[in-house]
Every structure is written in structure tokens, then in C-alpha cells.
């Protein structure tokens, strides 16, 4: 009999359809049955001995919710026996409803029940607890996870024990994950947390990777990549990381129409074992990152979300460094500007913040100039070492890309079809803040533009981060940053910006409530008693 190994995860949901992801213990037919007529079924596909299904579900009614169950070969496997949680539901939003977008990043797996949590309460656990206590109350329409869903390079003590029973940890990569099977263990550890498992079954999710999904500072520079490719373990880590990401995260990001026309998805499902086909995709992505697009678009009524790959899509040549390769940049521009009258809010999801504390921004721009060789070979060597040690690889470290994004935001937010807001959603930097840009040249948009950064969901926030980022926003730090920029001959960025909220430190989530042309923001932090406490709430628009 087939058993449910992982999931279900409710991924896509619109006014009439949804997709639900599961992993089963053997080949089978996976089925979803809603209590008001929603239904879908599909055969599992196989990757590296694991059996998965992304079940397309139809029969949803706009504005209504219905509880659902999951069956494998006709046997009910969800909800779990004696589950303490309410039924998982499929909710179909109706036109004109408030769209609630909850987002964050950087979730290190919580320890098993009863274990000491070294990084404090998990914000996703707390969100699940609140929704379970009152299922009919407000809940997110989508949970946007902006990177570091798993930590391939920072494993837990339990995972290290599991790895040690599998192989000799004195061989590279040591206590980090090495292959596809070990990646699946990370997802089990993270997504089998009871509260998180139930939460992901009942709230739709959008996901994108960041560096720790592969390795810290993934694709920092061409020199970094060359060093990694010289190791004995890098290629298998990268291929396994991309393969597991495609299975566990990327597939569920796609709409049903996109799935129906995706050639790799069709090939994987047609073969008894799709491992070779999927590994081929990963090999192509390694050889030519521009050959694969991980970015995607989702629409929620009159809210458009563009999730942007800022890791695999980079151009690393020092003379032509870019956060996005030319094809990716064209895609972002086309999606932002297409049919602007159809959206009131444009959300740009990028794991790495566009606007940083001024000192950090200037230090990264200075470092980019050094690494480019603007101050000579000796400074270039120093710059490369500093870049890796200090994680200087955000949008500011790609100055041309920083300015290009500023120009695109100004264009998308201007003119008679301008949306009410253009909001850049990010994580990565283990604190939360809001920053607002202005365009000194006078070419600023009519839309309200904000950088909204929120992390971690569940990770450590060392004192050095707290002190460093508080100082980074100060006036003294701004003066110091301009000195760095002056040494590198860096021009002033095309926008100025000011911090309008934060910095806030802790395990936390931000939620946007978007209705018509109005937008509100709420920041909540997880407390020791397992609840989310609101620490900031504000209107982003006047309407």
C-alpha cells in the first residue's frame, strides 16, 4: 500500500483550480477530493527512487473554501489519523477580495518536539498555530518564501548524525549535503514539522531559492565559481541541489497552463524514471545558466508578483557583471510592463534586497570597483577576498543592474496606467526594514515604491548583525560609505533612499493586505509562547 511520505503542499490556487504536491512511498495514483466537488488525480513520477505527484485540482468556486482529503490508490492518507489540526482547505479567491501576501526567508529547520531550539521560536509554527486556532479568521492568500528554504551547508545535529551513518564525514563535503538523497532528507526535516506540514497543506505557496539552498554565497564571482568547480564535490552538490529544487519547489510555482506545456515535466512523467531527464536540465543549467529560467510570474486578482532568480541567472565576468543575464532582464522588463492596466500593485520578489543600509550599499559598490581592477591588481585581489568574507554580493555589488532595476521600477510606476505601489520583497539579511527611494533627477514614478525586507523566519540573529545593521543606517555610516565609494571612483547611485521602518530583529513575517489601490503592511514576530506579536502596522497608500 502506498504511504504519504511528504506533503501535501497546496501550491497554486486561483478562482477555479489548484495544484497539490505530494511524495508517496511507491508508484500510485494520487488523488484530491474536496467536500464541495473539487477533484483531481494523477499518476506519480519517479526521480532517484522517490515518487512524486503534482495533482491538478478543478471544481473550485470563487470566494468559497472547501476541505479536502488526499488519497493514494484509493486509500485516504490525509488528514493524518488523530490529527489535532482542522481540515486542510482549498480556497478560491473572488475578484475584488483583499489579497493577503505573507513573506519571509531563511528558515532553518526547527528541532523535533521537545528539543531545545537554539534560534528561538519559528515564525511559521506560530502562524500555523494561529490559523489552526481560528480557521475562519484572516489568513494569507499566499505565503511567499524568498530563499533558504533548506540549508545544504549548515545542517542540524540530527542531520549530521544521519549523514555520519551514511558516509564518512571526514571526506568532502563533510557534514554538508552531498547528493540528491541527502537533499530529500533536508526537506523531510523541514516540511515534516507538524505545524509547518499542516500550514503548507492549507496556504498556497510561492518559492525561490537563495544561496544556502545550494551553498553560502552561491555565484558570488567568477573566481569563486572557478574555485568551487575545482573541488571534488561541487558538481554533484549543484546538480542535486537544482534537481531537488525543481521537484520540491519549482514545479509548484508554475500555473496549470505552464505545466501543461512544460517539455521537461512531460518527459519526466512519460518515463518510468525521470532522473536522467531532470539531471540533463541541471547539467544544462550548470553549463549555460541562461538556458534555464527559474523566475516566474503569478497574478492574484489585481496584484502581480514577479519572482526573480538572483542566483543562477547572474553574469559573473568582472567586465560585464550583472545580477540578471540579458534574457532574464528582458523577461523581467516584459512581465513588469505588459498590460499594466490589469494590476494595481506590482510585487518584485528578489531574495536579495535592492536597497540596503547606505554603508553596506557603498561598500559593495566600492568592492565591485576593486574586483573589476579599477584600483589595480593588488586591490583586486584584496577585493575578491573581502567580497567572499563579508558577503558583498547584493544588487549594490552589481551597480549596472541596481540602476537598471531602478529605471524599470520608475517606468512601471509612471504614466496613466501606473499602479498604486511597486514593492520589492526581499529577505537574506536576517533583519527587517522598509526603505523608500526617491529619484533625484526628477524622473520618479507616481506609484509608491518601497523596499520591504523580512528575515529570518527561523534562524539566528547574532549581536554583530544587530549592531552592524543599526550602525549601517546611521548618518555617520553614510559619510563613511561615501568615502569607500570615493576611493573606488563609484558614481552616486541613480536613486536616493531613506529608511521608513526598522530595523527589526527576530524570527518574523511581513504581511501585505492589498485591496483595490490600498495597501497595508504588518510585521509580526514570533514570541517564546508560540504566538505572533504585531510590532508594526501601517498604511502604504492613502486610498
C-alpha positions as CSV (number, residue, x, y, z in Angstrom):
1,X,0.0,0.0,0.0
2,X,1.3,3.4,-0.9
3,X,2.0,5.8,2.0
4,X,2.3,9.5,2.2
5,X,5.9,10.4,2.8
6,X,5.8,14.2,2.4
7,X,3.1,16.8,1.9
8,X,0.5,17.6,0.9
9,X,1.6,21.1,-0.1
10,X,-1.0,23.4,-1.6
11,X,0.9,25.3,-4.2
12,X,-1.1,27.1,-6.9
13,X,-4.7,28.3,-6.3
14,X,-6.9,30.6,-8.3
15,X,-10.7,31.1,-8.7
16,X,-11.3,27.7,-10.2
17,X,-8.2,25.4,-9.9
18,X,-5.3,24.5,-7.7
19,X,-2.3,22.2,-7.6
20,X,-1.4,20.0,-4.6
21,X,2.1,18.4,-4.3
22,X,2.8,15.1,-2.6
23,X,5.5,12.5,-2.2
24,X,4.4,8.8,-1.9
25,X,6.3,5.7,-0.9
26,X,5.7,3.9,-4.2
27,X,4.2,4.4,-7.6
28,X,0.5,5.1,-7.3
29,X,-2.4,7.3,-8.4
30,X,-2.6,10.4,-6.2
31,X,-6.0,12.0,-5.8
32,X,-7.5,15.1,-4.1
33,X,-11.2,15.1,-3.2
34,X,-12.9,18.3,-1.9
35,X,-16.0,18.2,0.2
36,X,-17.8,20.5,-2.3
37,X,-16.9,18.8,-5.5
38,X,-13.3,19.8,-6.2
39,X,-11.3,16.9,-7.6
40,X,-8.1,15.9,-9.3
41,X,-5.9,12.8,-9.8
42,X,-2.6,12.0,-11.5
43,X,0.0,9.2,-11.5
44,X,3.2,9.7,-9.6
45,X,6.5,10.2,-11.4
46,X,9.9,8.9,-10.2
47,X,13.1,10.7,-9.5
48,X,16.1,8.9,-7.9
49,X,13.8,6.3,-6.3
50,X,11.3,8.8,-5.0
51,X,7.7,9.1,-6.2
52,X,6.1,12.5,-6.5
53,X,2.9,13.9,-7.9
54,X,1.6,17.5,-8.5
55,X,-2.1,17.0,-8.6
56,X,-4.2,19.4,-10.7
57,X,-7.5,20.1,-9.0
58,X,-10.5,21.7,-10.6
59,X,-14.0,22.4,-9.4
60,X,-13.3,25.3,-7.0
61,X,-15.8,28.1,-6.6
62,X,-14.7,31.8,-6.4
63,X,-15.0,33.2,-2.9
64,X,-15.5,29.8,-1.3
65,X,-13.4,27.3,0.6
66,X,-13.7,23.5,0.8
67,X,-12.0,21.0,2.9
68,X,-10.0,18.3,1.0
69,X,-8.6,14.9,1.5
70,X,-5.7,13.1,-0.2
71,X,-5.9,9.5,-1.4
72,X,-3.2,7.2,-2.8
73,X,-4.6,4.3,-4.9
74,X,-8.0,5.0,-3.3
75,X,-6.8,4.9,0.3
76,X,-7.1,8.1,2.4
77,X,-3.7,9.3,3.6
78,X,-4.6,12.9,4.6
79,X,-5.6,14.2,7.0
80,X,-3.4,12.1,9.2
81,X,-5.2,9.8,11.8
82,X,-5.9,11.7,15.1
83,X,-4.7,15.0,13.6
84,X,-5.0,17.9,16.1
85,X,-5.4,20.3,13.2
86,X,-8.5,21.5,11.4
87,X,-9.2,20.1,7.9
88,X,-6.9,21.4,5.1
89,X,-8.8,23.6,2.7
90,X,-8.8,24.8,-0.9
91,X,-9.7,28.5,-1.1
92,X,-10.6,30.1,-4.4
93,X,-10.3,33.9,-4.1
94,X,-13.0,36.0,-5.7
95,X,-12.4,39.2,-7.8
96,X,-12.2,42.2,-5.5
97,X,-11.3,40.3,-2.4
98,X,-8.4,41.6,-0.3
99,X,-5.2,39.8,-1.3
100,X,-3.0,39.0,1.7
101,X,0.6,38.2,0.9
102,X,2.8,36.9,3.8
103,X,6.5,36.7,3.1
104,X,9.9,36.0,4.7
105,X,13.1,34.0,4.1
106,X,15.8,32.0,5.8
107,X,14.2,29.1,7.7
108,X,16.5,26.7,9.4
109,X,14.6,23.5,10.3
110,X,13.0,23.6,13.8
111,X,14.1,20.8,16.2
112,X,11.7,17.9,16.9
113,X,9.1,18.5,19.5
114,X,10.6,18.8,23.0
115,X,14.0,19.6,21.6
116,X,15.8,22.9,22.6
117,X,15.5,25.4,19.8
118,X,18.9,27.3,19.5
119,X,17.5,30.0,17.3
120,X,14.2,30.8,19.1
121,X,10.5,30.2,18.1
122,X,9.7,29.5,14.4
123,X,7.5,32.2,12.8
124,X,5.8,29.6,10.5
125,X,5.0,27.4,13.5
126,X,3.4,30.4,15.2
127,X,1.5,31.3,12.1
128,X,0.2,27.7,11.8
129,X,-0.9,27.8,15.5
130,X,-2.8,31.0,15.0
131,X,-4.7,29.8,11.9
132,X,-5.4,26.4,13.4
133,X,-6.9,28.1,16.5
134,X,-9.4,30.1,14.3
135,X,-9.6,28.6,10.8
136,X,-12.3,31.1,9.7
137,X,-10.2,34.2,10.7
138,X,-7.9,36.1,8.5
139,X,-5.2,34.0,6.8
140,X,-2.7,34.6,4.0
141,X,-3.8,34.1,0.4
142,X,-0.3,33.2,-0.5
143,X,2.9,32.5,1.5
144,X,6.0,33.8,-0.4
145,X,9.2,32.1,0.7
146,X,12.1,34.2,-0.6
147,X,15.0,31.8,-0.3
148,X,17.0,29.5,2.0
149,X,14.1,27.0,2.4
150,X,16.7,24.4,3.3
151,X,20.3,24.8,4.4
152,X,22.6,22.5,2.4
153,X,25.7,23.8,4.1
154,X,24.5,24.3,7.7
155,X,23.0,21.0,8.8
156,X,21.4,20.3,12.2
157,X,22.9,17.9,14.7
158,X,20.2,15.3,13.9
159,X,21.1,15.6,10.2
160,X,24.8,15.3,10.9
161,X,24.1,12.1,12.8
162,X,22.1,10.8,9.8
163,X,24.9,11.7,7.4
164,X,27.5,10.1,9.6
165,X,25.6,6.8,9.4
166,X,25.5,7.1,5.6
167,X,29.1,8.1,4.8
168,X,32.5,9.2,6.2
169,X,32.2,12.8,7.2
170,X,35.9,13.2,7.0
171,X,35.5,13.2,3.2
172,X,34.3,16.4,1.5
173,X,31.8,18.0,1.8
174,X,31.8,16.7,5.4
175,X,28.7,17.5,7.3
176,X,27.1,19.3,4.4
177,X,24.8,17.5,2.0
178,X,26.4,15.8,-1.0
179,X,23.7,14.3,-3.3
180,X,20.0,14.1,-4.1
181,X,19.1,11.6,-1.4
182,X,20.7,13.9,1.2
183,X,18.7,16.9,-0.1
184,X,15.5,14.9,0.3
185,X,16.4,14.4,4.0
186,X,16.6,18.2,4.4
187,X,13.1,18.6,3.0
188,X,11.8,15.8,5.3
189,X,13.4,17.5,8.3
190,X,11.9,20.9,7.4
191,X,8.5,20.1,6.0
192,X,7.5,17.2,8.3
193,X,7.4,19.6,11.3
194,X,3.8,19.0,12.2
195,X,2.7,22.7,12.3
196,X,4.6,23.6,9.1
197,X,3.3,20.5,7.3
198,X,-0.3,21.5,8.1
199,X,0.3,25.1,7.3
200,X,1.7,24.2,3.8
201,X,-1.2,22.0,3.2
202,X,-3.8,24.8,3.6
203,X,-2.0,28.0,2.5
204,X,-0.7,28.4,-1.1
205,X,3.0,29.0,-1.5
206,X,5.4,30.6,-3.9
207,X,9.1,29.9,-3.5
208,X,12.5,30.9,-4.9
209,X,16.0,29.7,-3.9
210,X,18.8,31.7,-2.4
211,X,22.4,30.7,-1.7
212,X,22.0,28.3,1.2
213,X,19.7,26.1,-0.9
214,X,23.0,25.3,-2.7
215,X,25.9,26.8,-0.7
216,X,26.7,30.1,1.1
217,X,27.5,32.9,-1.4
218,X,26.5,30.8,-4.4
219,X,27.7,32.5,-7.6
220,X,29.4,35.4,-5.8
221,X,32.0,35.8,-8.6
222,X,33.7,34.1,-11.5
223,X,36.8,33.4,-9.3
224,X,34.5,31.8,-6.6
225,X,32.9,29.6,-9.2
226,X,36.3,28.5,-10.6
227,X,37.4,27.5,-7.1
228,X,34.3,25.6,-6.4
229,X,34.5,23.7,-9.7
230,X,38.0,22.6,-8.8
231,X,36.7,20.7,-5.7
232,X,35.7,17.0,-5.8
233,X,32.2,17.5,-4.5
234,X,30.8,20.7,-6.1
235,X,29.3,19.4,-9.3
236,X,27.2,16.7,-7.6
237,X,26.1,19.2,-5.0
238,X,25.0,21.7,-7.6
239,X,23.2,19.2,-9.8
240,X,21.5,17.5,-6.9
241,X,20.5,20.9,-5.5
242,X,18.9,22.1,-8.8
243,X,17.2,18.7,-9.3
244,X,15.7,18.7,-5.8
245,X,14.7,22.3,-6.1
246,X,12.9,21.6,-9.4
247,X,11.0,18.7,-7.7
248,X,10.2,20.3,-4.3
249,X,9.9,24.0,-5.1
250,X,9.9,25.0,-8.8
251,X,7.2,22.7,-10.2
252,X,4.6,24.0,-7.7
253,X,5.4,27.6,-8.7
254,X,4.0,27.0,-12.2
255,X,0.5,27.6,-13.3
256,X,-1.6,24.7,-14.6
257,X,-1.3,26.1,-18.1
258,X,2.5,26.3,-17.8
259,X,2.7,22.8,-16.5
260,X,0.7,21.6,-19.5
261,X,3.2,23.0,-21.9
262,X,6.4,22.3,-20.0
263,X,8.5,19.8,-22.0
264,X,10.6,18.6,-19.1
265,X,7.6,17.9,-16.9
266,X,6.0,15.9,-19.8
267,X,9.2,13.9,-20.3
268,X,9.6,13.2,-16.6
269,X,6.1,11.9,-16.4
270,X,6.3,9.8,-19.6
271,X,9.4,7.9,-18.5
272,X,9.3,5.1,-15.8
273,X,12.2,7.0,-14.2
274,X,12.8,10.7,-15.0
275,X,16.1,11.0,-13.2
276,X,18.2,11.3,-16.4
277,X,15.9,13.9,-17.9
278,X,16.0,16.0,-14.8
279,X,19.7,15.6,-14.4
280,X,20.1,16.8,-18.0
281,X,18.3,20.0,-17.1
282,X,20.6,20.5,-14.2
283,X,23.7,19.9,-16.4
284,X,22.4,22.4,-19.0
285,X,21.9,25.0,-16.2
286,X,25.4,24.4,-15.0
287,X,26.9,24.7,-18.4
288,X,24.8,27.7,-19.5
289,X,22.7,29.3,-16.8
290,X,20.8,31.3,-19.4
291,X,19.3,28.1,-20.8
292,X,17.0,27.6,-17.8
293,X,14.6,30.2,-16.3
294,X,13.7,29.8,-12.7
295,X,11.9,33.2,-12.5
296,X,8.2,33.2,-12.8
297,X,5.0,35.3,-12.6
298,X,1.9,34.9,-10.6
299,X,-1.2,37.0,-10.6
300,X,-3.6,37.3,-7.7
301,X,-6.6,39.4,-8.9
302,X,-5.1,42.9,-9.5
303,X,-1.8,42.0,-7.8
304,X,1.1,40.9,-10.0
305,X,4.0,39.0,-8.4
306,X,7.3,38.6,-10.3
307,X,9.6,36.2,-8.6
308,X,13.2,36.8,-9.8
309,X,16.1,34.4,-9.8
310,X,19.1,36.4,-8.5
311,X,21.4,33.5,-8.0
312,X,21.6,31.2,-11.1
313,X,20.9,34.0,-13.6
314,X,24.0,36.0,-12.8
315,X,26.7,37.1,-15.3
316,X,29.9,36.8,-13.4
317,X,32.5,38.1,-15.8
318,X,34.0,41.1,-14.0
319,X,33.8,43.4,-17.0
320,X,30.1,42.6,-17.6
321,X,28.9,41.7,-14.2
322,X,25.1,41.6,-14.0
323,X,22.6,40.3,-11.5
324,X,20.5,39.0,-14.4
325,X,21.6,37.7,-17.8
326,X,20.2,39.5,-20.8
327,X,17.4,37.1,-21.4
328,X,16.3,37.2,-17.7
329,X,16.5,41.0,-17.7
330,X,14.3,41.1,-20.8
331,X,11.8,38.7,-19.2
332,X,11.6,40.9,-16.1
333,X,11.0,44.0,-18.2
334,X,8.3,42.4,-20.3
335,X,6.5,41.0,-17.3
336,X,6.6,44.3,-15.4
337,X,5.4,46.4,-18.3
338,X,2.9,44.0,-20.0
339,X,-0.8,45.1,-19.7
340,X,-0.1,47.5,-16.8
341,X,-3.8,48.4,-16.6
342,X,-4.5,44.9,-15.3
343,X,-2.8,45.4,-12.0
344,X,-2.9,47.9,-9.1
345,X,0.2,46.5,-7.2
346,X,3.4,45.2,-8.7
347,X,5.4,43.0,-6.3
348,X,9.0,42.1,-7.3
349,X,10.2,39.1,-5.2
350,X,14.0,39.0,-5.1
351,X,15.8,37.1,-2.4
352,X,18.5,39.8,-2.1
353,X,17.5,43.3,-1.1
354,X,17.7,46.0,-3.8
355,X,18.0,48.9,-1.2
356,X,20.4,48.2,1.7
357,X,21.7,50.4,4.5
358,X,23.8,53.1,2.9
359,X,27.1,52.0,4.3
360,X,26.6,48.4,3.0
361,X,25.5,49.7,-0.4
362,X,28.5,51.9,-0.8
363,X,30.9,49.2,0.5
364,X,29.5,46.7,-2.1
365,X,29.8,49.2,-5.0
366,X,33.4,50.0,-3.9
367,X,34.2,46.4,-3.7
368,X,32.8,45.8,-7.2
369,X,35.1,48.5,-8.5
370,X,38.1,47.0,-6.8
371,X,37.4,43.5,-8.1
372,X,36.9,44.9,-11.6
373,X,40.5,46.1,-11.3
374,X,39.8,49.9,-11.2
375,X,42.5,50.3,-8.5
376,X,44.9,47.8,-9.8
377,X,45.7,44.1,-9.4
378,X,46.6,44.2,-5.7
379,X,43.4,45.9,-4.8
380,X,41.5,43.4,-7.0
381,X,42.9,40.5,-5.0
382,X,42.0,42.2,-1.8
383,X,38.5,43.0,-3.1
384,X,37.8,39.4,-4.1
385,X,38.9,38.1,-0.6
386,X,36.8,40.7,1.1
387,X,33.8,40.0,-1.1
388,X,33.7,36.4,0.0
389,X,34.4,37.1,3.7
390,X,31.8,39.8,4.0
391,X,29.1,38.5,1.6
392,X,29.3,41.6,-0.6
393,X,27.1,40.3,-3.4
394,X,23.7,42.0,-3.3
395,X,22.2,44.3,-6.0
396,X,24.6,47.0,-4.9
397,X,27.5,44.7,-5.9
398,X,26.2,44.8,-9.5
399,X,25.9,48.6,-10.0
400,X,24.6,48.5,-13.5
401,X,21.9,46.0,-12.5
402,X,21.0,48.2,-9.5
403,X,20.4,51.2,-11.8
404,X,18.6,49.1,-14.4
405,X,16.1,47.9,-11.8
406,X,15.6,51.5,-10.6
407,X,14.9,52.6,-14.1
408,X,12.4,49.7,-14.7
409,X,10.6,50.4,-11.4
410,X,10.3,54.1,-12.4
411,X,8.9,53.2,-15.8
412,X,6.5,50.6,-14.5
413,X,5.3,53.1,-11.8
414,X,4.8,56.0,-14.1
415,X,2.1,57.3,-16.5
416,X,-1.7,57.0,-16.7
417,X,-1.5,53.2,-16.1
418,X,0.7,53.5,-13.1
419,X,-0.1,51.1,-10.2
420,X,-0.6,52.3,-6.7
421,X,2.5,50.6,-5.5
422,X,5.7,48.9,-6.7
423,X,7.0,46.8,-3.8
424,X,10.3,45.0,-3.8
425,X,10.1,42.0,-1.4
426,X,13.3,40.5,-0.1
427,X,15.0,38.6,2.7
428,X,18.5,37.2,3.3
429,X,20.0,39.8,5.7
430,X,18.5,38.5,8.9
431,X,16.6,41.6,9.9
432,X,13.5,43.5,8.6
433,X,13.1,47.1,7.4
434,X,11.3,49.3,5.0
435,X,13.1,51.8,2.7
436,X,11.7,54.3,0.3
437,X,13.6,55.6,-2.8
438,X,13.5,58.9,-4.5
439,X,14.7,59.8,-7.9
440,X,16.9,63.0,-7.7
441,X,16.7,63.5,-11.4
442,X,13.0,64.2,-11.2
443,X,12.1,61.1,-13.1
444,X,10.4,59.3,-10.2
445,X,7.2,57.3,-10.5
446,X,3.8,58.2,-9.3
447,X,3.5,54.8,-7.6
448,X,4.6,54.4,-4.0
449,X,7.8,52.5,-4.2
450,X,9.2,50.6,-1.2
451,X,11.9,48.0,-0.4
452,X,10.3,45.6,2.1
453,X,12.9,43.2,3.6
454,X,11.9,40.5,6.1
455,X,14.1,37.7,7.5
456,X,14.7,35.4,9.2
457,X,11.6,33.2,9.5
458,X,13.6,30.9,11.8
459,X,17.4,31.5,12.2
460,X,19.9,33.2,14.4
461,X,20.4,36.9,14.6
462,X,23.9,37.4,16.2
463,X,24.7,40.6,18.1
464,X,27.2,41.5,15.3
465,X,24.3,41.7,12.8
466,X,22.1,43.8,15.2
467,X,24.9,46.3,15.8
468,X,26.2,46.3,12.3
469,X,22.9,47.0,10.6
470,X,21.8,49.6,13.2
471,X,25.1,51.4,12.5
472,X,24.7,50.9,8.8
473,X,21.6,53.1,8.6
474,X,23.2,55.9,10.7
475,X,24.3,59.3,9.4
476,X,27.9,58.6,10.4
477,X,27.9,55.3,8.4
478,X,26.6,57.2,5.4
479,X,29.5,59.5,5.4
480,X,31.9,56.6,5.8
481,X,30.2,54.8,2.9
482,X,30.8,57.8,0.6
483,X,34.5,57.6,1.5
484,X,34.6,54.0,0.3
485,X,32.7,54.9,-2.8
486,X,35.1,57.8,-3.5
487,X,38.1,55.5,-3.2
488,X,36.6,53.2,-5.8
489,X,35.6,56.1,-8.1
490,X,32.0,55.0,-7.8
491,X,29.3,57.3,-9.2
492,X,26.3,58.0,-7.0
493,X,23.5,55.6,-7.5
494,X,20.6,56.7,-9.6
495,X,18.3,56.8,-6.6
496,X,18.5,58.1,-3.0
497,X,16.6,56.3,-0.3
498,X,15.7,56.6,3.4
499,X,14.7,54.0,5.9
500,X,11.0,54.3,6.8
501,X,10.8,51.4,9.2
502,X,13.0,49.2,11.3
503,X,15.5,47.7,11.7
504,X,13.6,44.9,13.4
505,X,15.4,41.8,14.7
506,X,13.9,38.4,15.4
507,X,12.1,35.5,13.7
508,X,9.4,37.3,11.8
509,X,7.0,37.6,8.9
510,X,5.6,40.6,6.9
511,X,2.1,40.6,5.5
512,X,0.7,42.9,2.8
513,X,-3.1,43.4,2.7
514,X,-3.9,44.7,-0.9
515,X,-7.4,45.7,-1.9
516,X,-8.1,48.0,-4.9
517,X,-5.4,50.6,-4.7
518,X,-4.9,50.4,-1.0
519,X,-2.1,48.7,0.7
520,X,-1.3,48.0,4.3
521,X,1.8,46.4,5.9
522,X,2.1,44.4,9.1
523,X,5.3,43.0,10.7
524,X,4.9,40.2,13.2
525,X,7.5,38.5,15.3
526,X,7.4,35.0,16.9
527,X,7.5,35.1,20.7
528,X,8.5,32.4,23.2
529,X,4.9,31.4,23.9
530,X,4.4,30.4,20.2
531,X,2.4,33.4,19.2
532,X,2.9,36.1,16.6
533,X,3.0,39.6,18.0
534,X,2.4,42.6,15.8
535,X,5.3,45.1,16.2
536,X,4.5,47.4,13.2
537,X,1.4,48.1,11.2
538,X,1.0,51.0,8.7
539,X,-0.8,52.1,5.6
540,X,1.4,52.3,2.5
541,X,-1.1,54.2,0.4
542,X,-3.6,57.0,1.1
543,X,-6.5,55.2,-0.5
